[in-house]
Amino acid sequence: MGATVFVDGLARDLTVDQLQVLFEPFEPVRIITATHRNGHCLGFGFVMFSTAEQADLAIRALDGAEFMGRRLRVGTTI
């Protein structure tokens, strides 16, 4: 069964490709970032994984990590 994680603290100029590279080692299925009408990232997004185990690995590795000058908050969604 799959799992989705919430990612907060993303840079405004982040691209989905940059986020894909960050999560690539954990084999995400799909990445979605919230964007404003002007195309800038709103600072958060969601990453979907095919297994809960891959999601847990990503959370443990990336929660609190610095990325593009910002501290990430990565956790499970409700």
MDAnalysis code that builds the backbone (N, CA, C; Angstrom):
import MDAnalysis as mda
import numpy as np

u = mda.Universe.empty(234, n_residues=78, atom_resindex=np.repeat(np.arange(78), 3), trajectory=True)
u.add_TopologyAttr("name", ["N", "CA", "C"] * 78)
u.add_TopologyAttr("resid", np.arange(1, 79))
u.add_TopologyAttr("resname", ["MET", "GLY", "ALA", "THR", "VAL", "PHE", "VAL", "ASP", "GLY", "LEU", "ALA", "ARG", "ASP", "LEU", "THR", "VAL", "ASP", "GLN", "LEU", "GLN", "VAL", "LEU", "PHE", "GLU", "PRO", "PHE", "GLU", "PRO", "VAL", "ARG", "ILE", "ILE", "THR", "ALA", "THR", "HIS", "ARG", "ASN", "GLY", "HIS", "CYS", "LEU", "GLY", "PHE", "GLY", "PHE", "VAL", "MET", "PHE", "SER", "THR", "ALA", "GLU", "GLN", "ALA", "ASP", "LEU", "ALA", "ILE", "ARG", "ALA", "LEU", "ASP", "GLY", "ALA", "GLU", "PHE", "MET", "GLY", "ARG", "ARG", "LEU", "ARG", "VAL", "GLY", "THR", "THR", "ILE"])
u.atoms.positions = np.array([
    [0.829, -1.180, 0.000],
    [0.000, 0.000, 0.000],
    [0.875, 1.244, 0.000],
    [0.517, 2.262, -0.765],
    [1.306, 3.469, -0.896],
    [1.174, 4.407, 0.286],
    [1.979, 5.454, 0.265],
    [1.954, 6.467, 1.316],
    [2.302, 7.820, 0.714],
    [1.760, 8.859, 1.311],
    [2.029, 10.220, 0.881],
    [2.651, 10.985, 2.030],
    [3.694, 11.759, 1.741],
    [4.318, 12.597, 2.760],
    [4.124, 14.062, 2.390],
    [4.073, 14.892, 3.419],
    [3.944, 16.328, 3.286],
    [5.335, 16.930, 3.431],
    [5.676, 17.856, 2.557],
    [6.976, 18.524, 2.605],
    [6.719, 20.018, 2.744],
    [7.270, 20.626, 3.789],
    [7.097, 22.051, 4.035],
    [8.475, 22.700, 4.140],
    [8.525, 23.994, 3.875],
    [9.785, 24.725, 3.953],
    [10.491, 24.808, 2.619],
    [9.764, 24.599, 1.529],
    [10.372, 24.634, 0.193],
    [10.621, 26.075, -0.250],
    [11.681, 26.260, -1.022],
    [12.036, 27.577, -1.548],
    [11.013, 28.017, -2.597],
    [10.776, 29.320, -2.695],
    [9.806, 29.861, -3.656],
    [10.197, 29.581, -5.101],
    [11.496, 29.503, -5.370],
    [11.941, 29.287, -6.747],
    [12.218, 27.820, -7.067],
    [11.783, 26.928, -6.194],
    [11.961, 25.490, -6.392],
    [11.186, 25.006, -7.620],
    [11.790, 24.062, -8.338],
    [11.082, 23.402, -9.440],
    [10.772, 21.964, -9.022],
    [9.791, 21.392, -9.666],
    [9.449, 19.997, -9.385],
    [10.642, 19.103, -9.701],
    [11.400, 19.437, -10.737],
    [12.582, 18.638, -11.088],
    [13.606, 18.634, -9.953],
    [13.811, 19.772, -9.298],
    [14.761, 19.836, -8.183],
    [14.282, 18.983, -7.012],
    [12.994, 19.025, -6.753],
    [12.449, 18.210, -5.671],
    [12.522, 16.724, -6.018],
    [12.333, 16.406, -7.286],
    [12.441, 15.024, -7.756],
    [13.842, 14.477, -7.475],
    [14.860, 15.275, -7.742],
    [16.248, 14.858, -7.504],
    [16.467, 14.598, -6.010],
    [15.910, 15.453, -5.154],
    [16.069, 15.272, -3.713],
    [15.468, 13.960, -3.236],
    [14.288, 13.619, -3.756],
    [13.585, 12.420, -3.303],
    [13.906, 11.174, -4.131],
    [14.674, 11.323, -5.182],
    [14.979, 10.215, -6.093],
    [15.506, 8.953, -5.398],
    [16.392, 9.080, -4.397],
    [16.900, 7.864, -3.743],
    [15.821, 7.019, -3.060],
    [14.659, 7.601, -2.824],
    [13.595, 6.906, -2.108],
    [12.488, 6.427, -3.038],
    [12.692, 6.544, -4.331],
    [11.784, 6.061, -5.366],
    [10.359, 6.592, -5.221],
    [10.208, 7.915, -5.250],
    [8.838, 8.438, -5.187],
    [8.073, 8.113, -6.458],
    [6.789, 8.008, -6.325],
    [5.933, 7.726, -7.467],
    [5.537, 9.025, -8.159],
    [5.220, 10.041, -7.356],
    [4.747, 11.302, -7.922],
    [5.030, 12.432, -6.947],
    [5.370, 13.607, -7.482],
    [5.627, 14.780, -6.653],
    [4.681, 15.887, -7.086],
    [4.055, 16.515, -6.101],
    [3.145, 17.621, -6.377],
    [3.549, 18.782, -5.480],
    [3.783, 19.962, -6.059],
    [4.044, 21.146, -5.254],
    [2.895, 22.120, -5.428],
    [2.604, 22.827, -4.372],
    [1.570, 23.849, -4.439],
    [2.180, 25.110, -5.025],
    [1.547, 25.665, -6.034],
    [2.071, 26.869, -6.665],
    [1.024, 27.977, -6.678],
    [1.531, 29.179, -6.631],
    [0.694, 30.370, -6.706],
    [0.397, 30.654, -8.173],
    [-0.542, 31.503, -8.442],
    [-0.883, 31.838, -9.826],
    [0.303, 32.352, -10.624],
    [1.267, 32.975, -9.968],
    [2.430, 33.497, -10.686],
    [3.481, 32.422, -10.957],
    [3.205, 31.182, -10.559],
    [4.106, 30.073, -10.835],
    [5.130, 29.782, -9.757],
    [5.214, 30.614, -8.723],
    [6.157, 30.363, -7.633],
    [5.602, 29.320, -6.677],
    [6.496, 28.544, -6.120],
    [6.117, 27.533, -5.130],
    [5.608, 28.234, -3.874],
    [4.549, 27.730, -3.303],
    [4.002, 28.289, -2.063],
    [4.733, 27.785, -0.820],
    [5.721, 26.938, -1.009],
    [6.525, 26.487, 0.118],
    [6.193, 25.103, 0.630],
    [5.240, 24.431, -0.008],
    [4.930, 23.078, 0.442],
    [4.489, 22.220, -0.735],
    [4.502, 20.912, -0.500],
    [4.084, 19.982, -1.529],
    [3.878, 18.599, -0.941],
    [3.587, 17.664, -1.814],
    [3.333, 16.286, -1.410],
    [4.143, 15.352, -2.291],
    [4.624, 14.271, -1.690],
    [5.374, 13.256, -2.423],
    [4.708, 11.921, -2.152],
    [4.335, 11.233, -3.222],
    [3.656, 9.943, -3.088],
    [4.650, 8.806, -3.353],
    [4.571, 7.791, -2.529],
    [5.441, 6.620, -2.628],
    [4.591, 5.373, -2.831],
    [5.193, 4.363, -3.447],
    [4.459, 3.120, -3.669],
    [4.365, 2.286, -2.395],
    [5.297, 2.499, -1.442],
    [5.242, 1.749, -0.182],
    [5.436, 2.685, 1.009],
    [4.858, 2.312, 2.136],
    [5.031, 3.073, 3.374],
    [6.482, 3.030, 3.837],
    [7.183, 1.951, 3.539],
    [8.584, 1.823, 3.954],
    [9.455, 2.874, 3.270],
    [9.232, 3.099, 1.969],
    [10.004, 4.118, 1.240],
    [9.684, 5.501, 1.798],
    [8.426, 5.749, 2.113],
    [8.034, 7.031, 2.692],
    [8.720, 7.243, 4.041],
    [8.745, 6.209, 4.881],
    [9.390, 6.312, 6.192],
    [10.879, 6.591, 6.056],
    [11.542, 5.949, 5.095],
    [12.965, 6.211, 4.860],
    [13.196, 7.667, 4.476],
    [12.361, 8.190, 3.598],
    [12.498, 9.576, 3.165],
    [12.275, 10.538, 4.327],
    [11.274, 10.267, 5.149],
    [10.996, 11.130, 6.301],
    [12.189, 11.156, 7.245],
    [12.707, 9.986, 7.578],
    [13.836, 9.914, 8.512],
    [15.080, 10.610, 7.955],
    [15.305, 10.499, 6.655],
    [16.500, 11.080, 6.045],
    [16.383, 12.585, 5.810],
    [15.183, 13.072, 5.502],
    [15.064, 14.448, 5.036],
    [14.396, 15.427, 6.003],
    [13.691, 14.936, 7.015],
    [13.064, 15.849, 7.965],
    [14.150, 16.621, 8.712],
    [14.104, 17.932, 8.617],
    [15.110, 18.783, 9.263],
    [16.318, 19.078, 8.399],
    [16.404, 18.458, 7.230],
    [17.538, 18.693, 6.330],
    [17.425, 20.073, 5.695],
    [18.564, 20.643, 5.335],
    [18.578, 21.918, 4.630],
    [18.595, 21.657, 3.134],
    [17.753, 22.375, 2.407],
    [17.670, 22.236, 0.957],
    [17.391, 23.606, 0.367],
    [18.269, 24.053, -0.507],
    [18.162, 25.357, -1.159],
    [18.071, 26.485, -0.129],
    [18.835, 26.344, 0.955],
    [18.898, 27.380, 1.973],
    [17.730, 27.398, 2.952],
    [16.874, 26.396, 2.903],
    [15.709, 26.333, 3.792],
    [15.701, 25.000, 4.530],
    [15.188, 25.004, 5.750],
    [15.081, 23.778, 6.537],
    [13.754, 23.105, 6.205],
    [13.837, 21.830, 5.790],
    [12.643, 21.086, 5.400],
    [11.943, 20.452, 6.602],
    [10.644, 20.388, 6.510],
    [9.840, 19.617, 7.447],
    [9.114, 18.567, 6.608],
    [9.424, 17.316, 6.876],
    [8.888, 16.219, 6.076],
    [8.185, 15.258, 7.037],
    [6.922, 14.948, 6.743],
    [6.175, 14.058, 7.629],
    [4.994, 13.434, 6.908],
    [4.297, 12.591, 7.614],
    [3.154, 11.895, 7.033],
    [1.957, 12.825, 6.956],
    [1.069, 12.511, 6.033],
    [-0.175, 13.267, 5.912],
    [-1.258, 12.549, 6.700],
    [-2.285, 13.259, 7.011],
    [-3.393, 12.665, 7.771],
    [-4.476, 12.230, 6.812],
])
